[in-house]
Amino acid sequence: MSPTGPAASDFPALSAQGQVTFLGAGPGDPGLLTLRAVEALASADVLVAEPDVLDVVRSHARAGVSTPELTVVDTSSTTVGVPVLRDAANLVMEAAKGGRRVVRAVAGDPGLDGEAGAEMLACAAAGVPFEVVPGIANAVGVPAYAGVPLRDAQGADVRFVDARTASDRCWSEVGASDATAVVSTTLDAVASAAGELVSAGRKPDTPLTVTIAGTTTRQRTWTATLGTIAQVLKQAKVLPSPEGHRPVIAVVGERSSAAQRDQLAWFESKPMFGWKVLVPRTKEQAASLSDQLRSYGAVPHEVPTIAVEPPRTPQQMERAVKGLVTGRYEWIAFTSVNAVKAVREKFEEYGLDARAFAGIKVAAVGEQTAAALVDFGVKPDLVPSGEQSAAGLLEDWPPYDPVFDPIDRVFLPRADIATETLVAGLIELGWEVDDVTAYRTVRASPPPADTREAIKGGGFDAVLFTSSSTVRNLVGIAGKPHNVTVIACIGPATAKTAEEHGLRVDVLSPEPSVHKLAEALAAFGAQRRDAAKEAGDPVTRPSERRPGARRRRTTT
């Protein structure tokens, strides 16, 4: 080793072969992927996974992984992948020998997947380097989300059983013990597994929970005993059904806390658990809002109702940007993320970057607009301390002072349909305003046919309207939401537009903020859930109401 550090010759030459990462994707919730799993996915050249696992991991893979039906995705290719009907082990080996980085993703944990184990042995035999990234095992993650701790304070023994491969001896040993049994099986085989345990010595009144689609917003859990589970599933009308072959996790035992599930079922008791919520925004615009809805247990579905296009006459915008560079303005005020995008695109057209804002004060109407500016490399000087709106911005905007302000002009890039509130307020404060149309808002294209049918047929549990234009445009491109759908509006003006279109408003945000609107909808969901429990009724989603049923009027 040289005094300045190791030389390349100090290390053995790397093999021309690639490497395989056997990765555990966990039980189904993408949020349960480990940090190491996300790193491995981001650097993969080839991703090998079954369709259900691919849905969990593909958002962290390289760009181009977008088709749900794909079984194998080669993210190093520039062509669109197609399903390849070949054995996964051969695909893994072939790609690795070609020098590619392969991620073989499996449900749960690779160490509990027999096929993954066989593929690891094949790699070892062929001299292909591999690593293992553990994942949360289904048998551990699903009970945690179902509110069923596997051990009590006394430290009960826990036995894991795969009903598909369990021998008579296995059933006898588990049945003869008082251990908590975690059984991996299918919905239509639960009663059979319960019978095996009773035959082996467990009491028929032993508590039992059965969870399907664990850790996802489709999760559903039934509580029964070994002797009653068959009847419980029959009464729930889930058997016989196409879902009968779906995998489930059953937890059996006197000490498994199954009897306390009402107090411990944290996931399924979220205020909007399983609600399908329509968000009339693009994925980019709705990112933080959709994350907030997911935290309440909802499933957001983004449907853009407004498309953004350049102004019909770009000369005004061009003059304003040139004025920005030459020192014409003291302030620039951004009233939307789209305004930031419009100015940024014009900057790129002229070969400019965020340095062009040097010496200019920058205002943002709210947190999302401020975040877009920070992403551009600009930290805003002014963001409303109160209400995130034009009125809130004016509350904090300083009046023009000829002593401290060398220039009295404000550049306001905005939409063609923006209101005059901000312009009038700035003029009243003594400022001159260059009110410039930076972009036009037009009605977006209609969503896919199945989305339109879901909107009109009651397939959505709720819809969030964030402006009057989202109401008009959604009805225009997709039709009026069904009468069972909960309607939530960001403010009185939006609510009035919704009512003019024949919609009854169930939720009104206390403040003109999309996040306050989501909070208000969650509170509505929690009140609805509590009322159902108090009345002894089953907790259902709005879309599960009888088709055509009239909704009871409530005040907002």
Protein Blocks (a to p, Z undefined) as FASTA:
>chain_A
ZZkbccfklpccddfbdcdddddebjoiaklpcfklmmmmmmpfbdcddfklmmmmmmmm
cehiabfklmbdcfkbcbdcddddddfklmmmmmmmnopacddddehjfklmmklmmmmm
mmmmnopacdddddddfklmmmmmnopafbdfkopacddddfklocfklmmmmmmpccdc
dddddfklmmmmmmmmmmnopafklccdddehihiakbccddddfklmmmmmmmnopacc
fklmpccdddedfklommmmmmmmmmlmpfkgoiacdddbdfklmmmmmmmmmmnopacd
dddfbdcdddfblmlmmmmmmmmmnopafbdcdfbfklmmmmmmmmmmnopafklmgoia
cddfbfklmmmmmmnopacfbdcfbbcdfklmmmmpccddfklmmbfcdcddddfkbcfk
lmmmmmmnopacddddfbdcdddddddfklmmmmmnopafbdcdfbfklmmmmmmmnopa
dfkbccddfbfklmmmmmmnopacfbdcfbdcfklmmmmmmmmmmmmmmmmmmnopacdd
fklpcehiacddddZZ
